[in-house]
């Protein structure tokens, strides 16, 4: 077994221990000592792979999402981080699926995103309720804001919008996308995080496209 595979196995052992502990007690009460005891490893091993518990939570999400995206989409559609120093950079976190010259259809991505949350529903519901600066919800905002900005640039193509307008659109739609999932994940009576959205499955990107088109028409008129 090579070192890379051995490291991944250790990380997944820590993941399984942490998630199982979160099924037994509130996530906030799970300590590094609890995780270390459950795995049979030592604290040095934990900190070799993970800076802290928040980073572990982020890594779990990125691993789960990366595996799901790779199983659902061809490699050429997958989007990766540029941060070579991050251990999450090996996992795709987004897609770029064109449906026209200036159109994107990411409805399947949102479906995969929902299924990842459903796969560890109790765990992610707890993690997403955390509001500290380094909590998962803030990590996801930081991760996806540049991705949505990039989508807006693609939809704009060579058309012009002031930077403050594109920044607003990116922030608004990133928040809308993430808050929908955060809210749904924490609703126990909701079996499936995404219901059958029908023609609205791609509402984030179709809405961005509509808003940009209307802004351009207003500039011309």
BELZIFEN-V768165 format. One record per residue. N is the residue number from 1. OMEGA is omega in whole degrees, 0 to 359 (NA if undefined). D_LAST is the distance of its C-alpha to the last C-alpha in Angstrom with 1 decimal. Layout:
N|OMEGA|D_LAST ; N|OMEGA|D_LAST
This chain:
1|181|65.9 ; 2|185|63.7 ; 3|181|62.6 ; 4|179|58.9 ; 5|178|59.9 ; 6|178|62.5 ; 7|179|59.9 ; 8|179|57.5 ; 9|178|60.4 ; 10|180|61.2 ; 11|179|57.6 ; 12|174|57.4 ; 13|178|60.8 ; 14|178|59.4 ; 15|182|56.3 ; 16|179|58.5 ; 17|181|60.7 ; 18|182|57.9 ; 19|179|56.2 ; 20|177|59.6 ; 21|179|60.4 ; 22|173|57.1 ; 23|185|58.2 ; 24|181|61.4 ; 25|178|60.1 ; 26|182|56.9 ; 27|182|54.9 ; 28|184|55.2 ; 29|179|59.0 ; 30|182|59.3 ; 31|174|60.6 ; 32|178|60.9 ; 33|178|64.7 ; 34|181|64.2 ; 35|180|62.2 ; 36|180|64.8 ; 37|181|67.7 ; 38|182|66.1 ; 39|186|65.5 ; 40|176|68.9 ; 41|177|67.2 ; 42|183|67.3 ; 43|180|64.8 ; 44|179|64.6 ; 45|179|63.5 ; 46|185|60.7 ; 47|174|59.4 ; 48|184|59.7 ; 49|186|56.9 ; 50|181|54.9 ; 51|181|54.2 ; 52|183|54.4 ; 53|178|53.8 ; 54|178|50.0 ; 55|177|49.8 ; 56|179|51.9 ; 57|178|49.5 ; 58|183|46.6 ; 59|179|48.6 ; 60|180|49.6 ; 61|182|46.1 ; 62|177|45.1 ; 63|181|48.2 ; 64|181|47.6 ; 65|180|43.9 ; 66|179|44.7 ; 67|181|47.5 ; 68|180|45.3 ; 69|180|42.4 ; 70|181|44.9 ; 71|186|46.5 ; 72|186|43.2 ; 73|172|41.0 ; 74|185|41.9 ; 75|185|42.2 ; 76|178|39.3 ; 77|187|36.9 ; 78|180|38.5 ; 79|181|37.1 ; 80|172|39.7 ; 81|176|39.8 ; 82|184|40.4 ; 83|184|43.0 ; 84|182|46.2 ; 85|182|48.4 ; 86|179|47.4 ; 87|176|49.6 ; 88|184|46.6 ; 89|179|44.9 ; 90|184|46.9 ; 91|173|45.1 ; 92|180|41.6 ; 93|186|39.4 ; 94|176|36.2 ; 95|169|34.8 ; 96|182|32.0 ; 97|182|31.6 ; 98|175|28.8 ; 99|180|27.7 ; 100|183|25.1 ; 101|180|23.4 ; 102|184|21.4 ; 103|177|23.2 ; 104|175|26.3 ; 105|182|28.8 ; 106|181|31.1 ; 107|179|32.4 ; 108|178|35.9 ; 109|181|35.9 ; 110|175|35.4 ; 111|178|38.2 ; 112|178|40.5 ; 113|179|39.6 ; 114|182|40.7 ; 115|176|43.9 ; 116|178|44.9 ; 117|180|44.7 ; 118|183|46.7 ; 119|175|49.3 ; 120|191|50.5 ; 121|182|49.0 ; 122|180|51.5 ; 123|183|51.2 ; 124|177|47.5 ; 125|177|47.1 ; 126|183|49.4 ; 127|183|47.8 ; 128|176|44.3 ; 129|179|45.5 ; 130|184|46.5 ; 131|179|44.2 ; 132|183|45.9 ; 133|182|43.9 ; 134|182|45.4 ; 135|184|45.1 ; 136|183|43.7 ; 137|179|40.5 ; 138|174|39.7 ; 139|181|40.7 ; 140|178|38.4 ; 141|179|35.4 ; 142|181|36.3 ; 143|189|36.7 ; 144|178|33.5 ; 145|178|31.0 ; 146|180|30.9 ; 147|178|30.8 ; 148|176|27.8 ; 149|179|26.1 ; 150|177|27.1 ; 151|179|25.6 ; 152|177|22.2 ; 153|179|22.5 ; 154|181|23.4 ; 155|177|20.5 ; 156|186|18.1 ; 157|181|20.1 ; 158|178|18.6 ; 159|186|15.2 ; 160|165|14.9 ; 161|176|15.1 ; 162|183|17.2 ; 163|180|20.8 ; 164|176|21.2 ; 165|180|18.5 ; 166|176|20.3 ; 167|179|23.6 ; 168|180|22.6 ; 169|181|21.7 ; 170|180|25.0 ; 171|182|27.1 ; 172|185|25.8 ; 173|173|26.3 ; 174|178|29.5 ; 175|180|30.9 ; 176|180|29.9 ; 177|184|31.6 ; 178|183|34.7 ; 179|176|35.2 ; 180|182|35.1 ; 181|178|38.0 ; 182|181|39.8 ; 183|182|39.8 ; 184|181|40.8 ; 185|183|43.5 ; 186|177|45.2 ; 187|185|45.4 ; 188|182|48.9 ; 189|181|48.3 ; 190|183|45.4 ; 191|180|47.1 ; 192|185|44.1 ; 193|173|41.5 ; 194|173|38.8 ; 195|178|39.2 ; 196|183|37.9 ; 197|178|34.2 ; 198|183|33.6 ; 199|182|30.0 ; 200|184|29.1 ; 201|180|31.4 ; 202|191|28.5 ; 203|180|26.5 ; 204|186|26.1 ; 205|176|24.4 ; 206|178|22.5 ; 207|177|21.1 ; 208|181|20.2 ; 209|180|18.5 ; 210|181|16.5 ; 211|180|15.4 ; 212|179|14.4 ; 213|180|12.4 ; 214|178|10.5 ; 215|178|10.1 ; 216|179|8.8 ; 217|179|6.2 ; 218|179|5.2 ; 219|183|5.7 ; 220|185|3.8 ; 221|NA|0.0
